[in-house]
């Protein structure tokens, strides 16, 4: 491959976007304008980090790749406006319970079957009733009721009640439309490895542990309104490589082995900004924060949870571990890139070891053993803290946790960090109230309604497996539901902020840092960009120049 033919057009240099903070940098003004002679064809070599268990599903790492293969009904532009994609227009009933979408005529899946209203309705029911995509399901529950085709180009989505964020939520890559023919007739493994959509690329091959080869769909007709060009992809192929080690991944770019790399090590960020075009996207939704187990173990006591929050300089640890590149987040409920973010909640629990001591004394942890850890009735103040190493917490995030571990030791907490493999995480080894005292995770969402997904109360009849703090608060559920169904944006914002304050006041989660995407791209590739709602990379507009 001629490595002199790879460059990136900059995405809005220095732009700060509500609902997804994104900054992009280039080394010269000409690089931001698409200068150079365009080249048709070629292969983009992209070095990613995590390899997902399936190419589509409910994890953002799956949405990143399925976005290349599956089209959605709607998309989100840089101003947070919902724009057409497969749907050219839509109407909402006065009561907010019925959405009627008009579809582009003539669109076909790559297996030749029509992408019509019946196909769209099948997908919505599949997400809800057949477990095809956990995030699509929980994003709609309990508001989704049914879907039906009115005719080939009109599909009706019925909700149980008004759900104001609905349109924004379905801009996410989790809502990519698949061929019902494939879903019905192919095995689960076949659909996992080669989902059939109408997108700009098809899955040609998945070499597990190495790469996914995406081939250009020459018959692509269904680009979104946010696309940089109209027509099939310009390149022939995307070689989506899985390179877990950050140093190796970045080195592949500097040596010309790849054209785009994900999750640039922050130690290399300054160099990357000087040599390549770079993009830093702060993901809206729940930031990387630790769920604190509120129903079993030491954190059943709110005073101990609050002491834990005060007991380490999390801001300094994040700035040290990520070299000032990735922002600290003090709001454990939603990230600073999320609409209706509450800054007051983000300022809570600033480092205060004296306050930690007072709270632990008040909670009865007044003793100290020979190792310096607090004790109560002869029991040591231990915190079992498994974390998804590599899957969620990268090497630099692990450094942050190790720094915090030493700070917590000084105030009397014996934090036992347990790096969990991706296989262990997905198998559920560290799930359930017996498995941990604290564990970090994140959720992506372009809407503060992520609060409902994570924090809605769990009942025996309707358990909430996403509430991994097991924090049940009926008032909190009512507040979030009120925001989700409000017709007045100002009222909704006030209620979302109230919910964030309740979560913060009760220290149900420990904020750490914002989930993010950093990219570096060689300068011979143009019009590579990130979609707005959750930062999925888009290769269908990208092209080489010489």
N, C-alpha and C positions, 0 to 999 in steps of 0.2 A: 504494500500500500504506500502511495506517495504521501508522506507525512507533512509535506508542505502545503497540503490542500485543506486545512481544517481550521475554521475560525467561528467565533460566536458574535452575534449582534447583541448589544447590551439591552437589558430590559429596564427602561426608565431609570437612569442613573440617579441614585440618591432619593428615590421615591419612598415615602412612608405611606402605607396603605392600611386604612382601618379594616379590621377583619382579616388581616394577613400582612404583616409588616415585611416589606421586601426592599432590599437595596441591591443595586448592581453597579459594578465598577468596570471601566475599561481603561487601557493605558493611553488611548488617544481618541480624539473626537472622530476621526475617520472610521474607527472600529465600530462606533455606535450607529453609523449610517448605512451599513451594508455595502461598503466600498469593495471593489474587486470584481472580477469577471465571474458570474455564476457558472457553476458546473452542474450539469444534470447527472444524477446517478451517484454511485459510490456507496460506501458502507460507513456508517457512524459506529465507532467502537465506544461504548459507554461502560464505565467501571462503577458498578453499584456495590453496596455493602452487604445487606442481608438478602439471603435467598428465601423466599416465602415457601410455605408448604403447597400452595396452589397459585396459579396465575391470576385467579380472581378470588375475592372473598372479603372478609370484614376487617382486615389489617391494612393500614395505610401502605405498607410495603407491597401488598397485593394490588391496591388501587394504583400505585405508581406504574405498574407494568400493564394492568388491564386497561388503563386509559389509552394505551396505544392500539388496543384491539377492539374495544367496545365503545360505542357512542352512547351519550346520555340524551335525555329529553331536552334539558336546558343546561346552560352554562352561566358562569358568573364573570362579569367584566371587572376591570380594575377599580371601578367606582362602586362596587358592591351591588350592581344592578343585575338582575336575572335576564339573560338574553337567549334567543332561540338556538336550538341545535336540531335534534330530530323533530322537535315541535316548532312549527313556524309561529304559532300564537296560542293563547290560552285565555279562558274565561273562568272567573271565580264567581260562584253564586253569592247573593247578598248575605247569606248566613255563614259563608266561609267554609261550607262543608262539602262542596262539589267543585272539582276542577275539571274542565273540559279542554283537552289539548287537540289542536289541529296538527296533523303530522305531514311531513314532506311526502309527497306521492312518489311512488316508484323506487323507494329505497329497498335494497335487498341485502340479506346477510350473505356472507361469503360462501355459504353452502347453496346459494341460489334461491332460498325461500324468502318470501316477502317480509319486510319489516313493516308490518301494518298494525292497526289498533289492537287486533287480537293478540299479536306477539307482545305488545307492550303490556296489555292487561295480564297476560300469562306471567310475565316477569314480576309484576307487582305481587301477584298472588303467590308466586314461587318464593319470593323473599319472605313473605309473611307466614306462609304455611308449610313450606318444605325445607326450611333451614338452609337455603342456598347461599345466604349472605347474612351473617349475624348483625353487622352494623347497619345494613339497610333495614332490617327488621326492627332493631331497637330504636332507630331514628324515627320510625313511624308509629311505634306502639305508645300508647293504646289508641292513637288517633285514627289509624287506618281501618277502614271498614271493607271496602271492596273495589274492584276495577272491572270495567266492561267496555267492549267495543261497541260503539254506536253505529259505525260503518267503517270501511277500511281505513279512512284517514281521520277518524275522530274517536278518541278514547276518553272515558270518564272515570275519574278517580273519586271515590266517595269516602269521606271521613266521618268519624263518629261525632266530632265537634269541630269548631273552628280551631285551626292549628296554624297560626300566622307564619311560623318559620318554614312551612312545608316546601315552598318553591326553592328557597335558599338551600335547604338540606339536600334536595335531589340534584343539585349541581355537583355533588361529590362523585368521585369515580366509583364509589360502591354501587351506584345506580346505573351502571352500564348495562345496556339491553343485549341479551343473548338470544340466539336462535332457539325457539321452543322445540324445533325438530331435533336439534342436538341435545338439549336438556332431557328430552323424553327418550331418545333412542340410543344415545351414547352412554357408556358407563360413567360412573362418578369420576373414576380416574381419568378417563378420556377427556371429560369436560374440565377437570382440574388442570390437565396439562395443555390442552388445546381448546380453550373456549372459542366458540364461534360467534363472532359479532359482525358489525358492518363497518368497522373502523378502518383507519388508514393502513394498518398492518395486520398480518395474520401470523400466528405462531407456526413457524416452520419446523423447529426442533428445540427440545429442551434437554440439554446435557446436564444432568443433575450434578451439582457441585461445581459447575463450570460456567454455563452460559445458556441464555435463551436467544435463539435466532428469530428475528422478526423480519418478515418479507413484505415488501410493498404490495398493497392491494391496488391493482391497476384500475379497478372499477369503482373506486371510492367516490361517492357523490354527496356525502352527508357531513361535511365539515361544519363546525360551529360558527356562530356569528363572530366569535373572537379570533378566528383563524387569521394568520398572516397572509395566506393566499388561498385561492379557490382551485380545487382540483386534487388529484391523488398526490401522495407524498412525492417529494422531489428526489430523495435518495432511494436507492434500491433496497437497502437493508439496514437494520440496526442490530448490532452484536452486543447484547445486554449481558455483560460479564459480571460474575459475582466474585468480588475480591474483598475478603473480610478484613485484611490488614490495611490500616489507613496509610501507613508509610508506603507500602507496595502500590496501593491504589493511586496515590498522588504521584509516585515515581513513574507510573505508567503514562501519565500525562506529560511529564517533563521529558521523557525519552521518546515521545511520539507514538507509543504503543496504543494509547487511547486518545479520544478527542474530547470527551466530557467525563468528569469524575464527580462523584457524590461524596458528601461528608468529608470535606477537606480537613486534615488535621489542623487544629488551630495554631500549632507551632509553625505551620507552613503558610498560614493565611496571608501574612504580609508579603511574602515572596509571590504567592499566587496572584495577588492583586497587581503586582508590578509586571508580571509576565503574561498573565492570561486575563480573560474576562471572567468576573466572579459575580456570584449572586448569593445573597444571604436572605433566606425567607424564614420569618418567624411564624410558626404555625398557629392559627387560631384553634381554640378548643381548650381542653384541660392540659396544663403544662406537665412537664415531668415533675411529679410530686409523689411523696410516699403516702400510701394509705396507712392510717394508724388503726389497728384492730381495736375497736371500741367495745367488743363483747367478750373477749377472752384475753387474759394476760395483763401486763402492767398498764396498758393504755386504756383499760376500762375506766380509769380514774381521769377525769378531765384535767385535774391539776397536774398529773404526770405528763399528759399530752402537751399541755402548755409549757411545762418545764422543759420538755424535750425541744420544743420549738424555740424557746429562748436560749437554749443551752449551747448552741454552736453558731459561729459566724458564717452562716450559709452564703451570704453575699460575697464575702472575701474568698471563701472556698471555691465558689463558682468562677470568680474572676481569676483566681490562681489556676484552677484546673483547665479552664478554657482560654487562658491568656487574654482575657478581656474581649473576646470575640462574641461569645454567646451570652446573652443577657441573663442575669439573675432574675428570678421571679418570686415575689413575696406573696402572691395570691395563688393559693393552691387550687382554687375552684375553676378559674379560667385564666388564660394567658393574656398578656397585655395587647396582643393582636386581635383579641376577640371583641366584637361590638358589645357595648354596655359594660365594659370592664370597670370594676370598682377600685380606684386607686387607694382608697382608705384601707381596704382589705389587703392590698398589696404592700402596705407600709406596716402591717402588724408584725409583732414578734421579732423586732430588731434584737440583735445579739445583746443579751443581758445576763451574764452568769450569776450575778447577785440575785436577780429575780428567780432564776432557776433554783438556787439554793433555798430561797424562801418558800417557793411552791412545793419543793420536795419535802421540806420540813413540815409544811402544813399537811401534806399527804401522808406523813408518818414515816418517810424514808430518812430517818435521822441518824442511822448508824453508818459507819465506814469500816470496811474490812481491810486486811493487810494489803490488798491490791489497790486500795483507794476507791473502790466502788461503794455506792450507797447500799445500805441494807435496811430491811424492815422485818422484824420478827425472825431474824436469822436468815432471811432470804435475800439473795443478791439482786440488784436492779439490772436484770439482763434483758436485752432486746435482740430477738432473732430477726435478722434483716436480710432475707434473700433478695437478690436483684437479678433481672434478666440481662446477663452479660452478653454484649454483642447484639442481641435482639432489640433492646431498648437503650441500655446503658453502654456507650462505647468506651474505649480505653480511657479517654479523658474524663468521662463521667465517672468511671471507676476511681480515678484519682480524686475526684471531688468527694466521693463517699469515704475514701480512706482518710482524707484530711478531716472530714467531719467526725469520723470515728475517734480520732485522737482528741478532738475538742470535746466530744461528749464524755470521753474518759475522764477528763479533768474535772467535770462537774458531777461525776459519779455514775454515769451510764456505761454498762458493759455491752457495747453494740457488737454483735457477732455478724459480720458481713459474710454472706454465702453467695458466691457467683453461681447463678443457675444457667445452664445451657438453654439454647432455644428449644431443643427437644424436650427438656424438662418442663419448661414454661408451657409449651403447647400440650403436653401430656397432663397438665394439671397437678404436678407434683407439689407445687407451692401455692395451691389455692385452698380456700376454706379457712375457717377461724383457728384451726389447730396447726396451721402450717407456718404462721409468721406472726410477729408483732408489728412489723412495718415492712412494706414492699413498694417500690416505685413503679409507676406506669404513667402513660399519657393517653389522651384521646384527641383526635383531630375533628374539628367541626367549624364551619364558617359562621355558626350561630351560638349565642349563649344558651340556647335550648339544650346544649350538651349537658347543662346542669341536671336536666330531667333524666337523661340516659344514665348518668353516674349516680345521682343522689336521690332519685325517687325512692320512697319507702318500700321496703321489701316485706311481703306477706307470705304466709304459707301457700295461699292460693295463687299468688302472683309474685314469685321471688325475683329479686333483682340481683343477678349475678355480677353486675357491673359495679355495685356498691361494695367495693372490697374493704372499706372501713367498717362495713356492717352498721353504719350509723343511721338509725331510723328516727326520723323527726317528722311527725305528721304536719306540723306547721310549715316546715321547709317544703314538703311536697305540695302543699296548697299554694304556697307563694310561687313556686316555679310553674305549676300548672296555670296559675292566674296570668303569669307573664306570657306563657305559650299561647293562651287563648285571647289575650287582650287585643282590642281593635285600635287602641291609642298607643302609638309608639312610645310616648313619654311615660305612660303608665307601665308599659312592659319593661322599659329600661329601669324604672324605679324598683319594680318587683325583682328583676334579675339582680340588681345590686343588693337588695335586701337579702336575697338568697345567699349571695356571696358573703355577706356579713355574718349570717347565721353559721355558715360553714367555718368561717374564720374564728368567730367567737368561741366555738366549741372545739377548735383545734382538731378537726376530724381528718385533716390531711396536713402533710408537711411539705410546703413549697420548696422547690429546688431551682429549676431553670426552665426556660421555654424550649419546647420541642422545636426543632429547626431543621432547615435543609441548607447546606452550603454546597455550591457548585463552582467548579473552575472549568473553563472551556478554552481550548486552543483557538487562536484567532482566525483560523481559516474556515470556521463554521459559522454560518449566519442564521438568524431567526430561530434559534433554540430558545424556548421560553417555558415559564411555569404557569400552569393554570392557577386561577386566583383562589378558589375555595379551600384548597389544602396543599397547594404547591406541587402538584404532579408534573413531572417533566413532560414536555410535548415535543416530539420529533417530527411530526407530520409536515411542518413548515420549514424545517431546517434544510440548508443546502451548503455545499462547499463553494469556496471561491478560490481563484488563483491569481 
